[in-house]
């Protein structure tokens, strides 16, 4: 199963026509190259479970537990560059996340990316004299995680013929 951050990296890379080395998942051992290109870093800052359920499916000789967990995942997207490109292009990320390509991925993978972010902050001053332009975007993603568990413990019961029992 693909991570939510991997899915969003793919959508942003495709939507903004960026190269593989320009979009990555947060907390990897990477330094921001000091070139003219824009870079995007996607991370997960919090997860809030909001529902869980279990349904059984049965057949002749089996029983399965179909569990589903529903999560609200808070995603952070940092857009950075040594030129003003990060400030000029960060709104393109919103377009990429609501594009047809994104919608098709969301439907196929069982998730919903919020159409609007919860916050957008200019955090350029964090780098100080390095003059790195940096925009921090936070948005929510709703995601369903499914799991199928074989309930083999029900297979051990034998049928009892009650007509043969005597009082």
DSSP file (Angstrom, degrees, kcal/mol; ACC not computed):
  #  RESIDUE AA STRUCTURE BP1 BP2  ACC     N-H-->O    O-->H-N    N-H-->O    O-->H-N    TCO  KAPPA ALPHA  PHI   PSI    X-CA   Y-CA   Z-CA
    1    1 A X              0   0    0      0, 0.0     2,-0.2     0, 0.0     0, 0.0   0.000 360.0 360.0 360.0 131.4    0.0    0.0    0.0
    2    2 A X        -     0   0    0      1,-0.1     2,-0.1     2,-0.1     3,-0.0  -0.477 360.0-114.5 -73.1 141.6    1.3    3.4   -1.0
    3    3 A X     >  -     0   0    0     -2,-0.2     4,-2.0     1,-0.1     3,-0.2  -0.424  21.3-120.3 -69.0 149.8    1.8    6.0    1.7
    4    4 A X  H  > S+     0   0    0      1,-0.2     4,-2.4     2,-0.2     5,-0.2   0.891 115.8  54.6 -58.2 -40.2   -0.4    9.0    1.5
    5    5 A X  H  > S+     0   0    0      1,-0.2     4,-2.3     2,-0.2    -1,-0.2   0.865 106.2  51.6 -64.0 -35.7    2.8   11.2    1.3
    6    6 A X  H  > S+     0   0    0      2,-0.2     4,-2.2     1,-0.2    -1,-0.2   0.903 109.4  50.2 -65.9 -40.8    3.9    9.1   -1.7
    7    7 A X  H  X S+     0   0    0     -4,-2.0     4,-2.2     1,-0.2    -2,-0.2   0.929 112.3  46.3 -62.8 -46.0    0.6    9.6   -3.5
    8    8 A X  H  X S+     0   0    0     -4,-2.4     4,-2.6     1,-0.2     5,-0.2   0.887 109.7  54.4 -67.1 -38.6    0.7   13.4   -2.9
    9    9 A X  H  X S+     0   0    0     -4,-2.3     4,-2.8     1,-0.2    -1,-0.2   0.928 109.8  48.2 -57.7 -44.8    4.3   13.6   -4.1
   10   10 A X  H  X S+     0   0    0     -4,-2.2     4,-2.3     2,-0.2     5,-0.2   0.912 111.7  48.9 -63.6 -43.3    3.3   11.8   -7.3
   11   11 A X  H  X S+     0   0    0     -4,-2.2     4,-2.8     2,-0.2    -2,-0.2   0.920 114.8  44.6 -63.5 -44.4    0.3   14.2   -7.9
   12   12 A X  H  X S+     0   0    0     -4,-2.6     4,-2.5     2,-0.2     6,-0.3   0.925 112.6  51.1 -66.8 -44.8    2.4   17.3   -7.3
   13   13 A X  H  <>S+     0   0    0     -4,-2.8     5,-2.0    -5,-0.2     4,-0.5   0.917 116.4  41.3 -59.2 -44.0    5.3   16.1   -9.4
   14   14 A X  H ><5S+     0   0    0     -4,-2.3     3,-0.7    -5,-0.2    -2,-0.2   0.935 116.1  48.6 -69.2 -47.1    2.9   15.3  -12.3
   15   15 A X  H 3<5S+     0   0    0     -4,-2.8    -2,-0.2     1,-0.2    -1,-0.2   0.818 120.2  35.7 -65.8 -32.8    0.8   18.4  -11.9
   16   16 A X  T 3<5S-     0   0    0     -4,-2.5    -1,-0.2    -5,-0.2    -2,-0.2   0.367 105.9-122.7-102.5   3.9    3.7   20.9  -11.7
   17   17 A X  T < 5 +     0   0    0     -3,-0.7     2,-0.2    -4,-0.5    -3,-0.2   0.918  55.3 159.7  54.4  48.4    5.9   19.0  -14.2
   18   18 A X      < -     0   0    0     -5,-2.0    -1,-0.2    -6,-0.3     2,-0.1  -0.628  40.1-110.7 -97.2 159.2    8.8   18.6  -11.7
   19   19 A X    >>  -     0   0    0     -2,-0.2     3,-2.1     1,-0.1     4,-0.5  -0.440  32.3-103.4 -85.2 163.4   11.6   16.0  -11.9
   20   20 A X  G >4 S+     0   0    0      1,-0.3     3,-0.9     2,-0.2    -1,-0.1   0.836 120.4  54.7 -55.2 -36.9   11.9   13.1   -9.4
   21   21 A X  G 34 S+     0   0    0      1,-0.2    -1,-0.3     3,-0.0     3,-0.1   0.445 100.2  62.5 -81.2   2.7   14.7   14.8   -7.5
   22   22 A X  G <4 S+     0   0    0     -3,-2.1    18,-3.0     1,-0.2     2,-0.4   0.562 102.0  49.6-100.9 -10.8   12.6   18.0   -6.9
   23   23 A X  E <<  +a   40   0A   0     -3,-0.9     2,-0.3    -4,-0.5    18,-0.2  -0.992  68.5 151.0-131.5 125.0    9.8   16.3   -4.9
   24   24 A X  E     -a   41   0A   0     16,-2.1    18,-2.4    -2,-0.4     2,-0.3  -0.956  45.2 -92.7-149.0 168.9   10.4   14.0   -1.9
   25   25 A X  E >   -a   42   0A   0     -2,-0.3     3,-0.7    16,-0.2    18,-0.2  -0.630  52.0-100.1 -84.1 139.1    9.0   12.8    1.4
   26   26 A X  T 3  S+     0   0    0     16,-3.0    -1,-0.1    -2,-0.3     3,-0.1  -0.141  99.9  33.1 -56.0 149.8   10.0   14.7    4.6
   27   27 A X  T 3  S+     0   0    0      1,-0.3     2,-0.3     3,-0.1    -1,-0.2   0.673  80.4 131.4  75.9  22.5   12.8   13.3    6.8
   28   28 A X  S <  S-     0   0    0     -3,-0.7     2,-2.1     2,-0.1    -1,-0.3  -0.713  74.0 -98.2 -94.2 156.6   14.9   11.7    4.2
   29   29 A X  S    S+     0   0    0     -2,-0.3     2,-0.4    -3,-0.1    -3,-0.0  -0.515  76.4 130.4 -78.0  83.2   18.6   12.5    4.2
   30   30 A X        -     0   0    0     -2,-2.1     2,-0.4    -6,-0.0    -3,-0.1  -0.994  46.0-148.9-137.0 142.1   18.6   15.2    1.6
   31   31 A X        -     0   0    0     -2,-0.4     2,-0.7     0, 0.0    -2,-0.0  -0.851  33.2-108.9-103.8 146.8   20.1   18.6    1.4
   32   32 A X        -     0   0    0     -2,-0.4    49,-0.0     1,-0.1     7,-0.0  -0.647  38.4-124.6 -75.6 117.1   18.3   21.3   -0.6
   33   33 A X        -     0   0    0     -2,-0.7     2,-1.3     1,-0.1    -1,-0.1  -0.318  13.4-126.2 -61.8 144.9   20.6   21.9   -3.6
   34   34 A X  S    S+     0   0    0     47,-0.1     2,-0.2     2,-0.1    -1,-0.1  -0.417  70.1 113.4 -92.0  60.0   21.6   25.5   -4.0
   35   35 A X  S    S-     0   0    0     -2,-1.3    47,-0.6     2,-0.2    48,-0.1  -0.510  82.5 -93.9-117.0-170.7   20.4   25.9   -7.6
   36   36 A X  S    S+     0   0    0     -2,-0.2    49,-0.2    46,-0.1    47,-0.1   0.472  87.0 104.1 -86.0  -3.2   17.7   27.9   -9.3
   37   37 A X  S    S-     0   0    0      1,-0.1    45,-0.5    45,-0.1     2,-0.3  -0.331  70.0-117.2 -83.7 162.7   15.0   25.1   -9.1
   38   38 A X        -     0   0    0     43,-0.1     2,-0.3    47,-0.1    43,-0.2  -0.731  27.7-159.4 -94.6 146.5   12.0   24.8   -6.9
   39   39 A X  E     - B   0  80A   0     41,-3.0    41,-2.9    -2,-0.3     2,-0.4  -0.939   5.2-156.3-127.9 149.5   11.7   21.9   -4.4
   40   40 A X  E     -aB  23  79A   0    -18,-3.0   -16,-2.1    -2,-0.3     2,-0.5  -0.993   4.6-168.8-129.3 129.9    8.7   20.3   -2.7
   41   41 A X  E     -aB  24  78A   0     37,-2.6    37,-3.0    -2,-0.4     2,-0.5  -0.980   7.0-163.0-121.1 125.5    8.9   18.3    0.5
   42   42 A X  E     +aB  25  77A   0    -18,-2.4   -16,-3.0    -2,-0.5     2,-0.3  -0.923  16.9 163.3-113.9 129.5    5.8   16.4    1.7
   43   43 A X  E     - B   0  76A   0     33,-2.8    33,-2.8    -2,-0.5     2,-0.5  -0.900  36.1-122.5-138.1 167.4    5.4   15.1    5.3
   44   44 A X  E     + B   0  75A   0     -2,-0.3    31,-0.2    31,-0.2     3,-0.1  -0.964  25.2 175.4-113.0 121.8    2.7   13.8    7.6
   45   45 A X  E     +     0   0A   0     29,-2.5     2,-0.3    -2,-0.5    30,-0.2   0.726  62.5   2.9-100.9 -23.5    2.4   15.8   10.8
   46   46 A X  E     - B   0  74A   0     28,-1.1    28,-3.1     2,-0.0     2,-0.4  -0.991  52.0-154.4-160.2 154.4   -0.6   14.2   12.6
   47   47 A X  E     - B   0  73A   0     -2,-0.3     2,-0.5    26,-0.2    26,-0.2  -1.000   6.8-170.6-134.0 132.2   -3.1   11.4   12.3
   48   48 A X  E     - B   0  72A   0     24,-2.9    24,-2.3    -2,-0.4     2,-0.2  -0.935  14.4-148.0-124.2 107.9   -6.5   11.3   13.9
   49   49 A X  E     + B   0  71A   0     -2,-0.5    22,-0.2    22,-0.2     3,-0.1  -0.552  22.0 171.6 -69.0 136.0   -8.5    8.0   13.7
   50   50 A X  E     +     0   0A   0     20,-2.5     2,-0.3     1,-0.4    21,-0.2   0.492  57.7  12.4-126.4  -6.5  -12.2    8.8   13.5
   51   51 A X  E     - B   0  70A   0     19,-1.2    19,-2.8     2,-0.0    -1,-0.4  -0.973  50.7-178.7-164.2 155.9  -13.9    5.5   12.8
   52   52 A X  E     + B   0  69A   0     -2,-0.3     2,-0.3    17,-0.2    17,-0.2  -0.966  10.6 174.7-154.6 140.1  -13.3    1.7   12.7
   53   53 A X  E     - B   0  68A   0     15,-2.3    15,-2.3    -2,-0.3     2,-0.4  -0.969  17.7-150.5-147.1 166.2  -15.5   -1.2   11.9
   54   54 A X  E     - B   0  67A   0     -2,-0.3     2,-0.4    13,-0.2    13,-0.2  -0.993  12.7-179.1-139.6 126.6  -15.4   -4.9   11.4
   55   55 A X  E     - B   0  66A   0     11,-2.2    11,-3.8    -2,-0.4     2,-0.4  -0.982  18.3-139.0-126.4 140.5  -17.6   -7.0    9.1
   56   56 A X  E     - B   0  65A   0     -2,-0.4     2,-0.4     9,-0.2     9,-0.2  -0.783  10.8-165.8 -99.8 141.1  -17.5  -10.8    8.7
   57   57 A X  E     - B   0  64A   0      7,-2.1     7,-2.9    -2,-0.4     2,-0.3  -0.982  13.5-167.5-119.2 138.5  -17.8  -12.6    5.5
   58   58 A X  E     + B   0  63A   0     -2,-0.4     5,-0.2     5,-0.2     2,-0.2  -0.913  12.8 171.5-128.2 153.5  -18.5  -16.4    5.6
   59   59 A X        -     0   0    0      3,-2.3     3,-0.3    -2,-0.3    -2,-0.0  -0.647  56.2 -68.3-136.9-164.8  -18.4  -19.2    3.1
   60   60 A X  S    S+     0   0    0     -2,-0.2     3,-0.0     1,-0.2    -2,-0.0   0.920 128.3   7.6 -60.4 -47.2  -18.7  -23.0    3.4
   61   61 A X  S    S+     0   0    0     -3,-0.0     2,-0.3     0, 0.0    -1,-0.2   0.054 122.0  59.6-126.7  25.7  -15.5  -23.6    5.2
   62   62 A X        -     0   0    0     -3,-0.3    -3,-2.3    92,-0.1     2,-0.3  -0.982  47.3-164.3-150.4 161.9  -14.2  -20.1    6.1
   63   63 A X  E     -B   58   0A   0     -2,-0.3    88,-3.1    -5,-0.2     2,-0.4  -0.967  15.0-167.9-145.4 134.9  -14.9  -16.9    8.0
   64   64 A X  E     -BC  57 150A   0     -7,-2.9    -7,-2.1    -2,-0.3     2,-0.6  -0.938  17.8-138.6-124.0 146.2  -13.0  -13.6    7.5
   65   65 A X  E     -BC  56 149A   0     84,-3.2    84,-2.8    -2,-0.4     2,-0.8  -0.922  15.0-161.6 -98.5 121.5  -12.9  -10.4    9.4
   66   66 A X  E     -BC  55 148A   0    -11,-3.8   -11,-2.2    -2,-0.6     2,-0.3  -0.891  16.6-173.6-102.2 103.5  -13.0   -7.4    7.0
   67   67 A X  E     -BC  54 147A   0     80,-2.7    80,-2.3    -2,-0.8     2,-0.4  -0.731   8.8-169.7-100.9 148.9  -11.7   -4.5    9.1
   68   68 A X  E     -BC  53 146A   0    -15,-2.3   -15,-2.3    -2,-0.3     2,-0.4  -0.998   4.6-165.8-137.4 133.1  -11.6   -0.9    8.1
   69   69 A X  E     -BC  52 145A   0     76,-2.5    76,-3.0    -2,-0.4     2,-0.5  -0.972   9.4-153.5-118.1 133.9   -9.9    2.1    9.8
   70   70 A X  E     -BC  51 144A   0    -19,-2.8   -20,-2.5    -2,-0.4   -19,-1.2  -0.931  18.1-175.8-111.9 125.8  -10.8    5.6    8.8
   71   71 A X  E     -BC  49 143A   0     72,-3.0    72,-2.6    -2,-0.5     2,-0.6  -0.906  26.8-147.3-125.0 146.7   -8.1    8.3    9.4
   72   72 A X  E     -BC  48 142A   0    -24,-2.3   -24,-2.9    -2,-0.3     2,-0.5  -0.970  27.1-164.6-106.7 115.3   -7.8   12.0    9.0
   73   73 A X  E     -BC  47 141A   0     68,-3.2    68,-2.1    -2,-0.6     2,-0.7  -0.887  12.7-143.9-107.3 126.6   -4.1   12.6    8.1
   74   74 A X  E     -BC  46 140A   0    -28,-3.1   -29,-2.5    -2,-0.5   -28,-1.1  -0.802  22.1-164.1 -90.6 118.6   -2.7   16.1    8.4
   75   75 A X  E     -BC  44 139A   0     64,-3.2    64,-2.4    -2,-0.7     2,-0.4  -0.841   7.7-155.9-107.4 136.9   -0.2   16.6    5.5
   76   76 A X  E     -BC  43 138A   0    -33,-2.8   -33,-2.8    -2,-0.4     2,-0.5  -0.938   5.9-168.6-111.6 135.5    2.4   19.3    5.4
   77   77 A X  E     -BC  42 137A   0     60,-3.2    60,-2.9    -2,-0.4     2,-0.5  -0.980   3.2-164.3-124.4 117.7    3.8   20.5    2.0
   78   78 A X  E     -BC  41 136A   0    -37,-3.0   -37,-2.6    -2,-0.5     2,-0.5  -0.903   0.8-165.0-103.6 126.2    6.9   22.7    2.0
   79   79 A X  E     +BC  40 135A   0     56,-2.8    56,-2.5    -2,-0.5     2,-0.3  -0.953  19.9 173.1-110.1 122.3    7.7   24.6   -1.2
   80   80 A X  E     +BC  39 134A   0    -41,-2.9   -41,-3.0    -2,-0.5     2,-0.3  -0.957  12.8 152.8-137.4 150.5   11.2   26.0   -1.3
   81   81 A X  E     - C   0 133A   0     52,-2.0    52,-3.0    -2,-0.3   -43,-0.1  -0.969  43.9-129.4-164.6 157.6   13.6   27.7   -3.6
   82   82 A X  S    S+     0   0    0    -47,-0.6     2,-0.2   -45,-0.5   -46,-0.1   0.568 100.7  54.7 -87.3 -11.4   16.6   30.1   -3.6
   83   83 A X  S >  S-     0   0    0    -46,-0.2     3,-0.7   -48,-0.1    50,-0.3  -0.504 108.2 -95.0-104.3-177.3   14.8   32.2   -6.2
   84   84 A X  T 3> S+     0   0    0      1,-0.2     4,-2.1    -2,-0.2     3,-0.4   0.371  96.3 105.1 -80.4   6.7   11.3   33.6   -5.9
   85   85 A X  H 3> S+     0   0    0      1,-0.2     4,-2.4     2,-0.2    -1,-0.2   0.859  73.5  56.7 -57.4 -38.7    9.8   30.6   -7.7
   86   86 A X  H <> S+     0   0    0     -3,-0.7     4,-1.2     1,-0.2    -1,-0.2   0.906 111.6  42.6 -60.6 -41.6    8.4   29.0   -4.5
   87   87 A X  H  4 S+     0   0    0     -3,-0.4     4,-0.2    -4,-0.2    -1,-0.2   0.838 116.8  48.3 -73.5 -33.0    6.4   32.2   -3.8
   88   88 A X  H  < S+     0   0    0     -4,-2.1    -2,-0.2     1,-0.2    -1,-0.2   0.813 122.3  30.5 -75.9 -30.6    5.3   32.5   -7.4
   89   89 A X  H >< S+     0   0    0     -4,-2.4     3,-1.9    -5,-0.2     4,-0.5   0.470  82.8 100.3-113.0  -2.7    4.2   28.9   -8.0
   90   90 A X  T >X S+     0   0    0     -4,-1.2     3,-1.3     1,-0.3     4,-0.5   0.813  79.2  62.4 -59.8 -28.7    2.9   27.5   -4.7
   91   91 A X  H >> S+     0   0    0      1,-0.3     4,-1.2    -4,-0.2     3,-0.6   0.741  88.4  71.4 -68.0 -20.8   -0.7   28.1   -5.7
   92   92 A X  H <> S+     0   0    0     -3,-1.9     4,-2.3     1,-0.2    -1,-0.3   0.778  87.0  65.8 -63.5 -25.6   -0.2   25.6   -8.6
   93   93 A X  H <> S+     0   0    0     -3,-1.3     4,-2.1    -4,-0.5    -1,-0.2   0.898  97.3  53.1 -62.9 -39.9   -0.1   22.8   -5.9
   94   94 A X  H <X S+     0   0    0     -3,-0.6     4,-0.9    -4,-0.5    -1,-0.2   0.912 109.7  48.8 -61.5 -41.3   -3.7   23.5   -5.1
   95   95 A X  H >< S+     0   0    0     -4,-1.2     3,-0.6     1,-0.2     4,-0.4   0.897 109.8  51.2 -63.8 -41.2   -4.6   23.1   -8.8
   96   96 A X  H >< S+     0   0    0     -4,-2.3     3,-0.8     1,-0.2     6,-0.4   0.874 106.9  54.5 -63.7 -36.7   -2.6   19.8   -9.0
   97   97 A X  H 3< S+     0   0    0     -4,-2.1    -1,-0.2     1,-0.2    -2,-0.2   0.677 114.9  38.8 -75.0 -16.7   -4.4   18.4   -5.9
   98   98 A X  T << S+     0   0    0     -4,-0.9    -1,-0.2    -3,-0.6    -2,-0.2   0.283  92.5 118.7-111.6   9.6   -7.9   19.1   -7.5
   99   99 A X  S <> S-     0   0    0     -3,-0.8     4,-2.6    -4,-0.4     5,-0.2  -0.160  80.3-107.0 -69.2 167.0   -6.9   18.1  -11.1
  100  100 A X  H  > S+     0   0    0      2,-0.2     4,-2.5     1,-0.2     5,-0.2   0.902 122.2  55.4 -60.6 -42.0   -8.5   15.2  -13.0
  101  101 A X  H  > S+     0   0    0      1,-0.2     4,-1.8     2,-0.2    -1,-0.2   0.926 110.7  44.9 -56.0 -46.4   -5.3   13.2  -12.5
  102  102 A X  H  > S+     0   0    0     -6,-0.4     4,-2.7     2,-0.2    -2,-0.2   0.919 111.3  52.4 -65.0 -45.1   -5.5   13.7   -8.7
  103  103 A X  H  X S+     0   0    0     -4,-2.6     4,-2.3     1,-0.2    -2,-0.2   0.897 108.8  50.5 -59.4 -41.9   -9.3   12.9   -8.6
  104  104 A X  H  X S+     0   0    0     -4,-2.5     4,-2.2     1,-0.2    -1,-0.2   0.903 111.7  47.7 -64.3 -41.3   -8.7    9.6  -10.4
  105  105 A X  H  X S+     0   0    0     -4,-1.8     4,-2.2    -5,-0.2    -2,-0.2   0.909 110.6  51.9 -65.1 -42.1   -5.9    8.6   -8.0
  106  106 A X  H  X>S+     0   0    0     -4,-2.7     5,-2.0     1,-0.2     4,-1.0   0.926 112.1  45.6 -61.4 -45.1   -8.1    9.5   -5.0
  107  107 A X  H  <5S+     0   0    0     -4,-2.3     3,-0.4     1,-0.2    -1,-0.2   0.909 114.5  47.8 -64.8 -42.4  -11.0    7.4   -6.2
  108  108 A X  H  <5S+     0   0    0     -4,-2.2    -1,-0.2     1,-0.2    -2,-0.2   0.829 118.6  39.7 -68.3 -32.2   -8.7    4.4   -7.1
  109  109 A X  H  <5S-     0   0    0     -4,-2.2    -1,-0.2    -5,-0.2    -2,-0.2   0.411 109.4-114.3-103.6   1.3   -6.8    4.5   -3.8
  110  110 A X  T  <5S+     0   0    0     -4,-1.0    34,-1.8    -3,-0.4     2,-0.3   0.932  72.6 113.8  70.8  48.1   -9.7    5.2   -1.4
  111  111 A X  E   < -D  143   0A   0     -5,-2.0     2,-0.4    32,-0.2    -1,-0.2  -0.955  51.6-145.1-143.3 164.4   -8.7    8.7   -0.1
  112  112 A X  E     -D  142   0A   0     30,-2.7    30,-2.8    -2,-0.3     2,-0.4  -0.965  10.2-156.1-135.4 116.4  -10.0   12.2   -0.3
  113  113 A X  E     -D  141   0A   0     -2,-0.4    28,-0.2    28,-0.2    -7,-0.0  -0.782  32.5-108.2 -90.8 131.6   -7.6   15.2   -0.4
  114  114 A X        -     0   0    0     26,-2.5    -1,-0.1    -2,-0.4     4,-0.0  -0.302  17.4-137.8 -59.1 139.0   -9.1   18.5    0.9
  115  115 A X  S    S+     0   0    0      1,-0.1     2,-0.4   -17,-0.1    -1,-0.1   0.798  89.8  36.4 -69.7 -28.7   -9.8   20.9   -1.9
  116  116 A X  S    S-     0   0    0     24,-0.1    24,-0.4     2,-0.0    -1,-0.1  -0.963  87.5-118.0-125.6 143.5   -8.5   23.8    0.3
  117  117 A X        -     0   0    0     -2,-0.4    22,-0.3    22,-0.1     3,-0.1  -0.336  13.3-133.8 -72.8 159.3   -5.6   23.8    2.7
  118  118 A X  S    S+     0   0    0     20,-2.5     2,-0.3     1,-0.3    21,-0.2   0.836  87.6   5.0 -79.8 -34.2   -6.1   24.6    6.4
  119  119 A X  E     -E  138   0A   0     19,-1.5    19,-2.4     2,-0.0     2,-0.4  -0.995  52.3-167.6-147.6 152.3   -3.1   27.0    6.5
  120  120 A X  E     +E  137   0A   0     -2,-0.3     2,-0.4    17,-0.2    17,-0.2  -0.963  22.2 179.2-136.2 120.3   -0.6   28.5    4.1
  121  121 A X  E     -E  136   0A   0     15,-2.8    15,-3.2    -2,-0.4     2,-0.9  -0.967  30.5-135.3-128.4 139.4    2.3   30.3    5.8
  122  122 A X  E     +E  135   0A   0     -2,-0.4     3,-0.2    13,-0.2    13,-0.2  -0.831  30.7 168.6 -87.5 109.6    5.4   32.1    4.5
  123  123 A X    >   +     0   0    0     11,-1.9     3,-1.5    -2,-0.9     4,-0.3  -0.095  29.7 127.0-114.1  33.5    8.2   30.7    6.7
  124  124 A X  G >   +     0   0    0     10,-0.4     3,-1.3     1,-0.3     8,-0.4   0.826  63.0  67.3 -59.8 -33.9   11.1   32.1    4.7
  125  125 A X  G >  S+     0   0    0      1,-0.3     3,-1.1    -3,-0.2    -1,-0.3   0.646  79.7  80.9 -66.6 -13.4   12.6   33.7    7.8
  126  126 A X  G <  S+     0   0    0     -3,-1.5    -1,-0.3     1,-0.3    -2,-0.2   0.863  91.6  50.0 -59.8 -36.1   13.4   30.3    9.3
  127  127 A X  G X  S-     0   0    0     -3,-1.3     3,-1.4    -4,-0.3    -1,-0.3   0.576  92.1-165.1 -82.1  -9.2   16.5   30.0    7.2
  128  128 A X  G X   +     0   0    0     -3,-1.1     3,-1.3    -4,-0.3    -1,-0.2  -0.408  67.4   4.4  65.9-127.7   17.8   33.5    8.1
  129  129 A X  G 3  S+     0   0    0      1,-0.3    -1,-0.3    -2,-0.2    -2,-0.0   0.535 110.8  85.4 -72.9  -7.0   20.6   34.8    5.9
  130  130 A X  G <  S-     0   0    0     -3,-1.4    -1,-0.3     2,-0.1    -2,-0.1   0.680  88.2-140.9 -68.6 -15.7   20.4   31.8    3.5
  131  131 A X    <   +     0   0    0     -3,-1.3     2,-0.6     1,-0.2    -2,-0.1   0.908  39.0 163.7  53.7  48.3   17.6   33.7    1.6
  132  132 A X        -     0   0    0     -8,-0.4     2,-0.4    -4,-0.2    -5,-0.3  -0.866  33.3-139.7 -94.8 122.0   15.6   30.5    1.1
  133  133 A X  E     +C   81   0A   0    -52,-3.0   -52,-2.0    -2,-0.6     2,-0.4  -0.697  29.1 178.7 -82.4 131.3   12.0   31.2    0.1
  134  134 A X  E     -C   80   0A   0     -2,-0.4   -11,-1.9   -54,-0.2     2,-0.4  -0.985  19.3-171.6-144.0 126.7    9.7   28.8    1.8
  135  135 A X  E     -CE  79 122A   0    -56,-2.5   -56,-2.8    -2,-0.4     2,-0.5  -0.975  12.9-154.6-116.0 129.5    6.0   28.3    1.9
  136  136 A X  E     -CE  78 121A   0    -15,-3.2   -15,-2.8    -2,-0.4     2,-0.4  -0.924  11.6-172.3-108.4 122.0    4.4   25.8    4.3
  137  137 A X  E     -CE  77 120A   0    -60,-2.9   -60,-3.2    -2,-0.5     2,-0.4  -0.935   3.6-166.7-114.5 134.2    1.0   24.4    3.3
  138  138 A X  E     +CE  76 119A   0    -19,-2.4   -20,-2.5    -2,-0.4   -19,-1.5  -0.984  16.8 160.4-121.3 131.6   -1.1   22.2    5.7
  139  139 A X  E     -C   75   0A   0    -64,-2.4   -64,-3.2    -2,-0.4     2,-0.3  -0.958  32.1-116.8-145.2 164.0   -4.0   20.2    4.5
  140  140 A X  E     -C   74   0A   0    -24,-0.4   -26,-2.5    -2,-0.3     2,-0.4  -0.789  18.5-167.0-105.7 146.1   -6.2   17.2    5.5
  141  141 A X  E     -CD  73 113A   0    -68,-2.1   -68,-3.2    -2,-0.3     2,-0.5  -1.000  11.1-149.1-128.9 130.7   -6.6   13.9    3.8
  142  142 A X  E     +CD  72 112A   0    -30,-2.8   -30,-2.7    -2,-0.4     2,-0.4  -0.872  26.6 177.2 -97.4 131.3   -9.3   11.4    4.7
  143  143 A X  E     -CD  71 111A   0    -72,-2.6   -72,-3.0    -2,-0.5     2,-0.5  -0.992  24.2-147.8-141.3 143.4   -8.2    7.8    4.1
  144  144 A X  E     -C   70   0A   0    -34,-1.8     2,-0.5    -2,-0.4   -74,-0.2  -0.932  10.7-162.4-110.4 130.7   -9.6    4.4    4.6
  145  145 A X  E     -C   69   0A   0    -76,-3.0   -76,-2.5    -2,-0.5     2,-0.3  -0.965  10.1-161.4-113.9 121.4   -7.3    1.4    5.4
  146  146 A X  E     -C   68   0A   0     -2,-0.5     2,-0.3   -78,-0.2   -78,-0.2  -0.741   9.2-177.6-102.4 149.4   -8.7   -2.0    4.8
  147  147 A X  E     -C   67   0A   0    -80,-2.3   -80,-2.7    -2,-0.3     2,-0.5  -0.980  13.6-153.6-145.9 134.4   -7.4   -5.3    6.3
  148  148 A X  E     -C   66   0A   0     -2,-0.3     2,-0.5   -82,-0.2   -82,-0.2  -0.940  15.1-174.1-110.0 123.3   -8.7   -8.9    5.7
  149  149 A X  E     -C   65   0A   0    -84,-2.8   -84,-3.2    -2,-0.5     2,-0.4  -0.972  23.5-129.8-121.6 125.3   -8.0  -11.3    8.5
  150  150 A X  E     -C   64   0A   0     -2,-0.5     2,-1.1   -86,-0.2   -86,-0.2  -0.593  12.9-152.4 -72.3 126.3   -8.8  -15.0    8.2
  151  151 A X    >   +     0   0    0    -88,-3.1     3,-1.3    -2,-0.4     4,-0.2  -0.609  30.0 161.4 -98.3  72.0  -10.9  -16.1   11.2
  152  152 A X  G >   +     0   0    0     -2,-1.1     3,-1.6     1,-0.3     4,-0.3   0.665  56.1  80.9 -71.4 -16.6   -9.7  -19.7   11.2
  153  153 A X  G >  S+     0   0    0      1,-0.3     3,-0.6    -3,-0.2    -1,-0.3   0.718  86.7  59.4 -64.8 -18.9  -10.8  -20.4   14.8
  154  154 A X  G X  S+     0   0    0     -3,-1.3     3,-0.9     1,-0.2    -1,-0.3   0.661  90.3  71.6 -80.0 -15.8  -14.3  -20.9   13.6
  155  155 A X  G <  S+     0   0    0     -3,-1.6    -1,-0.2     1,-0.2    -2,-0.2   0.625  83.4  70.5 -73.9 -12.6  -13.3  -23.7   11.4
  156  156 A X  G <  S+     0   0    0     -3,-0.6     2,-0.3    -4,-0.3    -1,-0.2   0.562  71.7 102.2 -87.3  -7.7  -12.6  -26.1   14.3
  157  157 A X    <   -     0   0    0     -3,-0.9     2,-0.3    -4,-0.1    -3,-0.0  -0.573  61.5-146.4 -79.2 137.3  -16.3  -26.7   15.3
  158  158 A X        -     0   0    0     -2,-0.3     2,-0.2     1,-0.0    -2,-0.1  -0.775  21.2-107.9-102.0 148.2  -17.8  -29.9   14.3
  159  159 A X        -     0   0    0     -2,-0.3     2,-0.5     1,-0.0    -1,-0.0  -0.508  31.3-146.0 -71.8 140.0  -21.4  -30.4   13.4
  160  160 A X        -     0   0    0     -2,-0.2     2,-1.0     3,-0.0     3,-0.1  -0.932   5.0-142.1-112.0 128.9  -23.5  -32.3   16.0
  161  161 A X    >   -     0   0    0     -2,-0.5     3,-1.2     1,-0.2     4,-0.3  -0.794  15.2-171.4 -89.7 104.1  -26.3  -34.5   14.9
  162  162 A X  G >  S+     0   0    0     -2,-1.0     3,-0.7     1,-0.2    -1,-0.2   0.651  75.6  72.6 -73.1 -15.1  -28.9  -33.9   17.7
  163  163 A X  G 3  S+     0   0    0      1,-0.2    -1,-0.2    -3,-0.1    -2,-0.0   0.720  94.3  54.0 -72.6 -18.9  -31.2  -36.8   16.4
  164  164 A X  G <  S+     0   0    0     -3,-1.2     2,-0.3     2,-0.1    -1,-0.2   0.562  85.8  99.7 -91.3  -9.3  -28.7  -39.4   17.7
  165  165 A X    <   -     0   0    0     -3,-0.7     2,-0.4    -4,-0.3    -3,-0.0  -0.594  60.9-151.9 -80.8 137.2  -28.6  -38.1   21.3
  166  166 A X              0   0    0     -2,-0.3    -2,-0.1     1,-0.1    -3,-0.0  -0.838 360.0 360.0-108.4 147.2  -30.7  -39.9   23.9
  167  167 A X              0   0    0     -2,-0.4    -1,-0.1     0, 0.0    -2,-0.0   0.491 360.0 360.0 -68.0 360.0  -32.1  -38.3   27.0
